[in-house]
Amino acid sequence: MKIRVAHTPDADDAFMFYAMTHGKVDTWLEIEHVIEDIETLNRKAFNAEYEVTAISAHAYALLDDKYRILSAGASVGDGYGPVVVAKSEISLDGKRIAVPGRYTTANLLLKLAVEDFEPVEMPFDRIIQAVLDEEVDAGLLIHEGQITYADYGLKCVLDLWDWWSEQVKLPLPLGLNAIRRDLSVEVQEEFLRAMRESIAFAIENPDEAIEYAMKYSRGLDRERAKRFAMMYVNDYTYNMPESVDAALKKLYEMAEAKGLIKMPKLDILRL
């Protein structure tokens, strides 16, 4: 059976999918890989365009009727996460803040952490320059921007991991891999098995996997690309533990309490 698997053009996704894309994982599925940015994938998921897709944890709350969460492939922060940066130390209340998409988990967290701001949606890779050019007062950074912003003389004015960890003593779920509900259980479980095998290969062979991931490093040197990839491809990614289940539930409860979403069904596929 042929399925399309959509993921992002980022070093961490390339790292975890390396083995699957290079014939190092045996599976009877015929897998076609599609690469698009996370907010594009979030929006396409509303039409269930791809059989398997990376989506933001925020987006899943609106898509639980179409997709199940895979227990492999999650991007989870533990000691790090999205950051808001500016040219100087500022209060964020009432400010114009560039955000990398309405349905990103970073945007949801910012809405939970800051009562009053004006979101300005733009592609994630334009945000640093928009802050430098003063198109916006501040920018919400995901992906490698979390570790490169200081190179541009920008200051972190809100670390959303710090905010989260003060509220919730749990890891921070950011991205998920999800599989369409209309696929047979046999197909769902076979893909999950293959996904887990691909992640295990990357964790066990990081130097080989990072060589491929460097194609998506957007200017990061090898050391920082490897650091970034391994921030978000780790034991949480290999097999989602109960702490991440609990963190997702807490995130959705907090967002529901503020009227931002309705509590979704937490349907996590496990082997």
PAZAPA-4460 file (N, C-alpha, C; in steps of 0.05 Angstrom, whole numbers, plus 32768, in hexadecimal, padded with zeros to 4 digits):
% residues 271
    n_x    n_y    n_z   ca_x   ca_y   ca_z    c_x    c_y    c_z   seq   type   mol
   8011   7FE8   8000   8000   8000   8000   8011   8019   8000     1      M     A
   800A   802D   7FF0   8019   8046   7FEF   800D   805A   8002     2      K     A
   801D   8067   8012   8014   807D   8023   8027   8094   8020     3      I     A
   801D   80AC   8024   802D   80C4   8023   8032   80CD   8040     4      R     A
   804B   80D3   8045   8054   80DB   8060   8060   80F7   805E     5      V     A
   8053   810A   806B   805A   8126   8069   806A   812F   8082     6      A     A
   8081   813A   807E   8090   8145   8094   809D   815F   808C     7      H     A
   80AB   816C   809E   80B5   8187   809A   80D2   8187   808F     8      T     A
   80DA   819D   8082   80F5   81A0   8078   8108   81A9   808D     9      P     A
   8109   819B   80A3   8119   81A3   80BA   812D   818C   80C1    10      D     A
   8142   8194   80CE   8157   8180   80D4   814D   816A   80E6    11      A     A
   813B   8170   80F9   8132   815B   810B   8120   8146   80FD    12      D     A
   810E   814F   80EB   80FE   813D   80DC   810F   812C   80C9    13      D     A
   8122   813A   80BB   8133   812B   80A9   8143   8116   80B8    14      A     A
   814C   811D   80CF   815C   810B   80E0   814B   80F2   80E7    15      F     A
   8132   80F6   80F0   8123   80DE   80F8   8119   80CE   80E1    16      M     A
   8115   80DA   80C9   810C   80CB   80B2   8122   80C1   80A0    17      F     A
   813B   80C6   80A7   8152   80BE   8097   8150   80A0   808F    18      Y     A
   814E   808F   80A3   814E   8072   809D   8137   806A   808B    19      A     A
   8120   8076   8090   8108   806F   8080   810C   8078   8063    20      M     A
   8118   808F   805F   811B   8099   8044   8133   808E   8035    21      T     A
   8143   807E   8043   815B   8073   8036   815C   8055   8037    22      H     A
   8145   8048   8038   8143   802B   8034   814E   801B   804B    23      G     A
   8151   8027   8063   815C   8019   807A   8147   800D   808C    24      K     A
   812D   8011   8084   8117   8006   8094   8106   7FF4   8081    25      V     A
   8103   7FDB   8089   80F3   7FC8   8079   80D6   7FCC   8080    26      D     A
   80C5   7FD0   806B   80A8   7FD2   806F   809A   7FCA   8055    27      T     A
   8082   7FBF   8058   8073   7FB9   8040   8063   7FD1   8035    28      W     A
   8064   7FE7   8044   8057   7FFF   803A   8069   800C   8025    29      L     A
   805C   8018   8011   806A   8029   7FFD   8066   8046   8007    30      E     A
   807C   8052   800F   807B   806C   801C   8085   8082   800A    31      I     A
   8075   8096   8005   807D   80AE   7FF6   8080   80C5   800A    32      E     A
   8097   80D2   800B   809C   80E7   801E   8096   8102   8011    33      H     A
   8088   8113   8020   8081   812E   8018   808C   8141   802D    34      V     A
   8099   8157   8024   80A6   816A   8036   809A   8185   8033    35      I     A
   808E   818F   8049   8082   81AA   804A   8084   81B5   8066    36      E     A
   8082   81D0   8068   8085   81DC   8083   806E   81D5   8095    37      D     A
   8071   81D7   80AF   805E   81CD   80C2   8043   81DA   80C0    38      I     A
   8042   81F4   80BC   8027   8201   80BB   8018   81F9   80A1    39      E     A
   8027   81F4   808B   801A   81EA   8073   800E   81CE   8079    40      T     A
   801D   81BE   8087   8014   81A3   808E   7FFC   81A4   80A1    41      L     A
   7FFD   81B6   80B4   7FE6   81BA   80C6   7FCD   81C0   80B6    42      N     A
   7FCF   81D2   80A3   7FB7   81DB   8094   7FAE   81C5   8081    43      R     A
   7FC0   81B6   8075   7FB8   81A0   8063   7FAB   8189   8072    44      K     A
   7FB3   8186   808B   7FA7   8171   809B   7F89   8175   809F    45      A     A
   7F7F   818D   809D   7F62   8191   80A0   7F53   8183   8089    46      F     A
   7F60   817F   8073   7F54   8170   805C   7F5F   8153   805C    47      N     A
   7F6D   814B   8071   7F78   812F   8073   7F87   8128   8059    48      A     A
   7F97   813B   8050   7FA4   8137   8036   7FB8   8120   8035    49      E     A
   7FC8   811D   804B   7FDC   8109   804C   7FD5   80F3   8060    50      Y     A
   7FDD   80DA   8059   7FD7   80C4   806B   7FE5   80C6   8086    51      E     A
   7FFE   80CF   8085   800D   80D4   809D   8019   80F0   809B    52      V     A
   8017   80FF   80B0   8021   811B   80AF   802C   8124   80C9    53      T     A
   8041   8135   80C8   8049   8144   80DF   8034   815A   80E3    54      A     A
   802B   815E   80FC   8019   8174   8103   8021   817F   811E    55      I     A
   801A   8197   8123   801E   81A3   813D   800A   8196   8151    56      S     A
   8013   8195   816B   8001   818B   8180   7FE8   819C   8181    57      A     A
   7FEB   81B6   817C   7FD4   81C8   817B   7FC0   81C0   8166    58      H     A
   7FCB   81BB   814D   7FB9   81B3   8137   7FAA   8199   813D    59      A     A
   7FB7   8186   814A   7FAA   816D   814F   7F8F   8171   815E    60      Y     A
   7F8F   8185   8170   7F76   818A   817F   7F5E   818F   816D    61      A     A
   7F63   8198   8154   7F4E   819F   8141   7F4B   8189   812C    62      L     A
   7F5B   8174   812E   7F5C   815F   8119   7F58   8143   8124    63      L     A
   7F4F   8140   813D   7F4E   8126   8149   7F39   8114   813C    64      D     A
   7F27   8120   812C   7F14   810F   811D   7F20   8103   8104    65      D     A
   7F37   810D   80FB   7F43   8104   80E3   7F5C   80F3   80E7    66      K     A
   7F6B   80F9   80FD   7F85   80ED   8101   7F87   80E1   811D    67      Y     A
   7F99   80CD   8120   7FA2   80C3   8139   7FBF   80CB   813E    68      R     A
   7FC7   80CE   8156   7FE3   80D5   815D   7FF3   80BB   815C    69      I     A
   800A   80BD   814F   801D   80A7   8150   802F   80AA   8169    70      L     A
   8034   8093   8176   8044   8094   818E   8062   8096   8188    71      S     A
   8069   8098   816F   8085   809E   8167   8084   80B7   8155    72      A     A
   809A   80C6   8157   809D   80DD   8146   8096   80F8   8152    73      G     A
   808F   80F9   816B   8088   8113   8178   80A1   8124   817D    74      A     A
   809D   813E   817A   80B2   8151   8182   80AB   815D   819D    75      S     A
   80BC   8158   81B1   80B5   815F   81CD   80CC   816F   81D8    76      V     A
   80C6   8186   81E4   80DA   8196   81F1   80DD   818D   820E    77      G     A
   80F6   818C   8218   80FB   8186   8234   8114   8196   823C    78      D     A
   810F   81AE   8245   8125   81C0   824B   8128   81D6   8235    79      G     A
   8117   81D4   8221   8119   81E7   820A   80FE   81E6   81FB    80      Y     A
   80FA   81FB   81EC   80E1   81FD   81DC   80E1   8217   81CD    81      G     A
   80CA   821F   81C2   80C8   8238   81B3   80CF   8250   81C5    82      P     A
   80DA   8265   81B7   80E1   827D   81C6   80D6   8296   81B7    83      V     A
   80D1   82AB   81C6   80C9   82C4   81BB   80E2   82D6   81BD    84      V     A
   80EA   82E3   81A7   8102   82F4   81A6   80FB   8310   819D    85      V     A
   810C   8323   81A5   8108   833F   819D   8124   834B   819C    86      A     A
   8125   8364   8192   813F   8372   8190   8148   837C   81AB    87      K     A
   8135   837E   81BE   813D   8387   81D9   8128   837B   81EC    88      S     A
   812E   837D   8206   811B   8373   821A   8101   8384   8219    89      E     A
   80EA   8377   8214   80D1   8386   8212   80BB   8375   8220    90      I     A
   80A6   8383   8228   808D   8375   8230   807E   836D   8217    91      S     A
   8072   8356   8217   8064   834C   81FF   8047   8354   81FE    92      L     A
   803D   835F   8214   8021   8367   8214   801B   837C   81FF    93      D     A
   8007   8376   81EE   7FFF   8388   81D9   8011   838A   81C1    94      G     A
   8026   837A   81C0   803A   837C   81AB   8032   836B   8193    95      K     A
   803D   8374   817B   803B   8364   8163   8050   834E   8163    96      R     A
   8047   8335   8163   805A   831F   8165   8057   830D   814D    97      I     A
   806C   8309   813E   806C   82F6   8128   806A   82DA   8132    98      A     A
   8057   82CB   8126   8053   82AF   812E   8055   829D   8115    99      V     A
   805F   8284   8119   8064   8273   8102   804C   8263   80F8   100      P     A
   8034   826C   80FE   801C   825E   80F5   8007   825D   810B   101      G     A
   7FEE   8260   8103   7FD8   8260   8116   7FD6   8246   8125   102      R     A
   7FDC   822F   8118   7FD7   8216   8124   7FF0   8209   8131   103      Y     A
   8005   8218   8131   801D   820D   813F   8019   820C   815D   104      T     A
   8026   81F9   816A   8024   81F7   8187   8032   820F   8194   105      T     A
   8046   821A   8187   8053   8232   8192   803F   8248   8194   106      A     A
   802F   824C   8180   801B   8261   8181   8006   825D   8197   107      N     A
   7FFE   8244   819A   7FEB   823E   81B0   7FF8   8244   81CB   108      L     A
   8011   823C   81CF   801F   8242   81E8   8021   8260   81ED   109      L     A
   8027   826F   81D8   8029   828C   81DB   800E   8298   81E4   110      L     A
   7FF8   828E   81D9   7FDE   8297   81E0   7FD8   8291   81FE   111      K     A
   7FE2   827A   8207   7FDF   8273   8223   7FF0   8285   8236   112      L     A
   8008   828C   822C   801B   829A   823D   8018   82B8   823D   113      A     A
   800E   82C4   8227   800C   82E1   8224   7FEF   82E8   821F   114      V     A
   7FE4   82F9   8230   7FC7   82FF   822F   7FBF   830F   8216   115      E     A
   7FD0   8323   820F   7FC8   8336   81FB   7FDF   833C   81E8   116      D     A
   7FDD   8331   81CF   7FF1   8338   81BB   7FE3   8335   819F   117      F     A
   7FF0   8341   818B   7FE6   8340   8170   7FF7   832C   8160   118      E     A
   7FEC   8314   815A   7FFC   8301   814A   7FFE   830A   812D   119      P     A
   8016   8307   8122   801B   830C   8106   8026   82F2   80FA   120      V     A
   8015   82E4   80EA   801D   82CB   80DF   8031   82CF   80C8   121      E     A
   8046   82BE   80C8   8059   82BE   80B2   8069   82A4   80B2   122      M     A
   8075   829D   809C   8086   8285   809C   809B   8286   80B2   123      P     A
   80A0   826F   80BE   80B2   826E   80D5   80CE   8279   80CE   124      F     A
   80D7   8275   80B5   80F2   827D   80AE   80F4   829B   80A6   125      D     A
   80DE   82AA   80A8   80DF   82C7   80A4   80DF   82D7   80BE   126      R     A
   80DB   82C9   80D4   80D5   82D7   80ED   80ED   82E6   80F8   127      I     A
   8105   82DA   80F8   811C   82E9   8102   8121   8302   80F3   128      I     A
   811F   8301   80D8   8124   8319   80C8   810E   832E   80CD   129      Q     A
   80F5   8325   80D1   80DF   8338   80D7   80E4   8347   80F1   130      A     A
   80EF   8339   8104   80F6   8347   811E   810C   835B   8119   131      V     A
   8121   8352   810B   8137   8364   8106   812F   837D   80F7   132      L     A
   811C   8379   80E4   8113   8390   80D3   80FD   83A0   80E1   133      D     A
   80F5   8398   80F9   80E1   83A6   8109   80C5   83A6   80FC   134      E     A
   80C0   8391   80EB   80A5   838D   80E1   8092   8385   80F8   135      E     A
   809D   8379   810C   808F   8370   8124   809F   8377   813C   136      V     A
   8092   8377   8153   80A1   837D   816C   80B1   8365   8176   137      D     A
   80A7   834D   8171   80B5   8335   817B   80AD   831E   8168   138      A     A
   80BB   8308   816B   80B6   82F0   815A   80B7   82D7   816A   139      G     A
   80A5   82C5   8164   80A3   82AB   8171   80B2   8297   815F   140      L     A
   80C7   828B   816A   80D9   827A   815B   80D5   825D   8161   141      L     A
   80D4   824D   814B   80D5   8230   814D   80ED   8226   813D   142      I     A
   80F0   820B   813B   8105   81FF   812C   8121   820A   8135   143      H     A
   8133   820C   8122   814F   8213   812A   8152   8230   8134   144      E     A
   813E   8241   812F   813F   825C   8139   8141   825D   8158   145      G     A
   8138   8247   8165   813B   8246   8182   8158   8247   818B   146      Q     A
   816A   823E   817A   8186   823D   8183   8198   8250   8173   147      I     A
   818D   825F   8160   819D   8271   8150   8197   828F   8154   148      T     A
   8182   8295   8162   8179   82B2   8163   818E   82C4   816E   149      Y     A
   819E   82BA   8181   81B3   82CC   818D   81C8   82D4   8178   150      A     A
   81CB   82C4   8163   81DE   82CB   814E   81D6   82E5   8140   151      D     A
   81BD   82EC   8142   81B3   8305   8135   81B0   831C   8149   152      Y     A
   81BA   8318   8161   81B9   832D   8176   819E   832F   8183   153      G     A
   818C   831B   817F   8172   831C   818B   8172   8312   81A7   154      L     A
   815E   831A   81B7   815C   8312   81D3   8143   8302   81D7   155      K     A
   8145   82ED   81E8   812E   82DD   81EF   811E   82ED   8205   156      C     A
   8105   82F3   81FE   80F5   8302   8212   80E0   82EF   821F   157      V     A
   80DC   82D8   8213   80CA   82C4   821F   80D2   82A8   8215   158      L     A
   80DB   8297   8228   80E1   827B   8222   80C9   826B   8229   159      D     A
   80BC   825F   8215   80A3   8251   821A   80A7   8237   8229   160      L     A
   80BF   822C   8228   80C5   8215   8239   80C4   821D   8256   161      W     A
   80D2   8233   825C   80D2   823D   8278   80B6   8242   8282   162      D     A
   80A6   824F   8271   808A   8255   8279   807B   823B   827E   163      W     A
   807D   8228   826B   806F   820E   826E   8078   81FF   8287   164      W     A
   8092   81FE   828B   809C   81EE   82A2   8094   81FA   82BD   165      S     A
   808F   8214   82BD   8085   8220   82D6   8068   8218   82DB   166      E     A
   8059   8214   82C6   803D   820D   82C8   8039   81EE   82CB   167      Q     A
   8049   81DF   82BD   8044   81C3   82BA   805F   81B4   82BC   168      V     A
   8061   81A1   82CE   807A   8193   82D2   807B   817A   82C0   169      K     A
   8079   8180   82A6   8078   816B   8292   8088   8174   8279   170      L     A
   8090   8162   8267   809C   816B   824E   8088   817A   823D   171      P     A
   8093   8188   8229   8082   819A   8218   807E   818E   81FD   172      L     A
   8066   8183   81F7   8060   8178   81DD   805B   818E   81C8   173      P     A
   806A   818D   81B2   8068   81A1   819E   805E   8197   8183   174      L     A
   806B   8182   8179   8063   8177   815F   805C   8159   8162   175      G     A
   804B   8150   8150   8042   8134   8150   8044   8129   8134   176      L     A
   8045   810F   8132   8040   8102   8118   8025   80F4   811C   177      N     A
   8014   80F7   8108   7FF9   80ED   810A   7FF2   80DC   80F1   178      A     A
   7FE0   80C9   80F4   7FD9   80B7   80DE   7FBB   80B8   80DA   179      I     A
   7FB2   80B6   80C2   7F95   80B9   80BC   7F85   80A2   80C7   180      R     A
   7F6E   80A8   80D2   7F5D   8094   80DE   7F51   8081   80CA   181      R     A
   7F4F   8089   80B1   7F41   8078   809E   7F53   8061   8094   182      D     A
   7F6D   8061   809B   7F7E   804B   8094   7F79   8033   80A6   183      L     A
   7F7E   801B   809B   7F7A   8003   80AB   7F8D   8003   80C3   184      S     A
   7F85   7FF6   80D8   7F97   7FF3   80F0   7FB1   7FE6   80E8   185      V     A
   7FB0   7FD3   80D6   7FC8   7FC5   80CC   7FDC   7FD9   80C0   186      E     A
   7FD2   7FEB   80AF   7FE3   7FFF   80A3   7FED   8013   80B8   187      V     A
   7FDC   801B   80CA   7FE4   802E   80DF   7FFB   8022   80F0   188      Q     A
   7FF8   8009   80F8   800C   7FFD   8109   8026   7FF7   80FA   189      E     A
   8024   7FF0   80E0   803D   7FEB   80D1   804C   8005   80CD   190      E     A
   803E   801B   80C8   804D   8034   80C5   805A   803C   80E0   191      F     A
   804B   8039   80F6   8057   8040   8110   806F   8030   8116   192      L     A
   806F   8016   810F   8086   8005   8113   809E   800F   8103   193      R     A
   8099   8016   80E9   80AE   8020   80D8   80B9   803B   80E2   194      A     A
   80A7   804C   80EB   80AF   8066   80F5   80C1   8063   810D   195      M     A
   80BA   8051   811F   80CA   804D   8137   80E5   8042   8130   196      R     A
   80E6   8030   811C   8100   8025   8113   8112   803B   8107   197      E     A
   8106   804D   80F8   8115   8063   80EC   8121   8075   8102   198      S     A
   8111   807B   8116   811A   808D   812C   8130   807F   813B   199      I     A
   812D   8065   8140   8142   8056   814F   815C   8057   8140   200      A     A
   815B   8054   8125   8173   8055   8115   8181   806F   8118   201      F     A
   8172   8085   8117   817E   80A0   811A   818B   80A4   8135   202      A     A
   817D   809B   814A   8188   809F   8165   81A2   808E   8169   203      I     A
   81A2   8076   815C   81B9   8064   815F   81D0   806B   814C   204      E     A
   81C9   8079   8136   81DD   8080   8122   81DC   809E   811B   205      N     A
   81E0   80AF   812F   81DB   80CC   812B   81ED   80D9   8116   206      P     A
   8206   80D1   8114   8217   80DE   8101   820F   80D8   80E4   207      D     A
   8206   80BF   80DF   81FC   80B8   80C4   81E2   80C8   80BE   208      E     A
   81D0   80C8   80D1   81B6   80D6   80CC   81B9   80F4   80C9   209      A     A
   81CC   8100   80D8   81CF   811D   80D7   81DB   8125   80BC   210      I     A
   81EA   8113   80B0   81F6   8119   8095   81DF   8120   8082   211      E     A
   81CA   8110   8083   81B3   8115   8071   81A4   812E   807B   212      Y     A
   81A0   8130   8095   8191   8147   80A0   819E   8162   809B   213      A     A
   81B8   8162   8095   81C5   817C   808F   81BA   8189   8077   214      M     A
   81AD   817A   8065   81A0   8186   804D   818A   8199   8055   215      K     A
   817F   8196   806E   8169   81A6   8077   8171   81B7   808F   216      Y     A
   818B   81BD   8092   8194   81CA   80AA   8192   81E9   80A8   217      S     A
   818C   81F3   8091   8188   8210   808D   819F   8221   8099   218      R     A
   81B7   8219   8092   81CF   8228   809A   81DB   8221   80B4   219      G     A
   81CF   820F   80C3   81DB   8206   80DC   81F5   81F6   80D6   220      L     A
   8209   81FA   80E6   8221   81E8   80E3   8219   81CD   80ED   221      D     A
   822B   81B9   80E8   8224   819D   80EE   821F   8199   810C   222      R     A
   822F   81A6   811D   822C   81A3   813A   8211   81AD   8143   223      E     A
   8209   81C4   8139   81EF   81CF   8142   81D8   81C1   8136   224      R     A
   81DB   81B7   811D   81C6   81A8   8110   81C1   818E   8120   225      A     A
   81D7   8181   8128   81D4   8168   8138   81C7   816E   8153   226      K     A
   81D0   8184   815F   81C4   818B   8179   81A6   8190   8176   227      R     A
   819E   819F   8161   8182   81A5   815D   8172   818B   8158   228      F     A
   817D   817A   8146   816F   8161   813F   816A   8150   8158   229      A     A
   817F   814E   8169   817C   813D   8180   816D   8149   8197   230      M     A
   8168   8164   8195   8156   8170   81A9   813A   8164   81A5   231      M     A
   8132   815F   818C   8117   8157   8186   8114   813B   817A   232      Y     A
   812A   812C   817A   8128   810F   8173   8137   8101   8189   233      V     A
   8127   80F4   819A   8132   80E8   81B3   8120   80D2   81BD   234      N     A
   8122   80CB   81D6   8111   80B6   81E0   80F4   80BD   81DF   235      D     A
   80ED   80D6   81E3   80D1   80DE   81E0   80C6   80D9   81C4   236      Y     A
   80D8   80DD   81B0   80D1   80D9   8194   80CD   80BC   818E   237      T     A
   80DF   80AB   8199   80DE   808E   8193   80C4   8081   819D   238      Y     A
   80BD   8088   81B5   80A5   807C   81C1   8099   808F   81D6   239      N     A
   8083   809C   81CF   8077   80B0   81E0   8070   80A5   81FB   240      M     A
   807C   80B0   8211   8076   80A5   822B   805C   80B2   8237   241      P     A
   8054   80A7   824D   803B   80B1   825A   803D   80CF   8262   242      E     A
   8056   80D8   8267   8059   80F4   826F   8051   8107   8258   243      S     A
   8056   80FE   823F   804E   810F   8228   8030   810D   8224   244      V     A
   8024   80F5   8228   8007   80F3   8227   7FFB   8107   823B   245      D     A
   8005   8108   8253   7FFB   8119   8268   7FFF   8136   8261   246      A     A
   8016   813C   8254   801C   8158   824C   8009   8162   8236   247      A     A
   8003   8150   8223   7FF0   8158   820E   7FD4   815E   821B   248      L     A
   7FCC   814C   822D   7FB2   8150   823B   7FB2   816B   8249   249      K     A
   7FC8   8171   8257   7FCA   818A   8266   7FC9   81A2   8253   250      K     A
   7FD8   81A1   823D   7FD8   81B7   822A   7FBC   81BC   821F   251      L     A
   7FAE   81A7   8219   7F93   81AA   820E   7F7F   81B4   8223   252      Y     A
   7F83   81AC   823C   7F72   81B6   8252   7F76   81D4   8256   253      E     A
   7F8F   81DC   8255   7F95   81F9   8259   7F8A   8209   8242   254      M     A
   7F8C   81FF   822A   7F82   820D   8212   7F63   820E   8212   255      A     A
   7F57   81F8   821B   7F3A   81F7   821C   7F30   820B   8231   256      E     A
   7F3E   820D   8247   7F36   821F   825D   7F36   823D   8254   257      A     A
   7F47   8243   8240   7F48   825E   8235   7F36   8261   821D   258      K     A
   7F27   824D   8216   7F15   824F   81FF   7F23   824D   81E4   259      G     A
   7F3B   8242   81E3   7F4A   8241   81CA   7F44   8229   81BA   260      L     A
   7F3E   8212   81C7   7F38   81F9   81B9   7F23   81EA   81CA   261      I     A
   7F19   81D4   81BE   7F09   81C1   81CE   7F1B   81A8   81D2   262      K     A
   7F18   819C   81E9   7F29   8185   81F0   7F26   816F   81DB   263      M     A
   7F3C   8167   81CD   7F3A   8151   81B9   7F3B   8136   81C6   264      P     A
   7F35   8122   81B7   7F39   8106   81C0   7F56   80FF   81BD   265      K     A
   7F63   80F8   81D2   7F80   80F0   81D1   7F81   80D3   81C8   266      L     A
   7F84   80CF   81AE   7F85   80B4   81A3   7FA1   80AF   8199   267      D     A
   7FB1   80A0   81A9   7FCD   809C   81A3   7FD1   807F   819B   268      I     A
   7FDB   807B   8182   7FE0   8060   8178   7FFA   8055   8184   269      L     A
   7FF8   803E   8190   800F   8030   819C   8011   8014   8191   270      R     A
   8028   8008   8192   802B   7FEC   818A   802A   7FDA   81A3   271      L     A
***
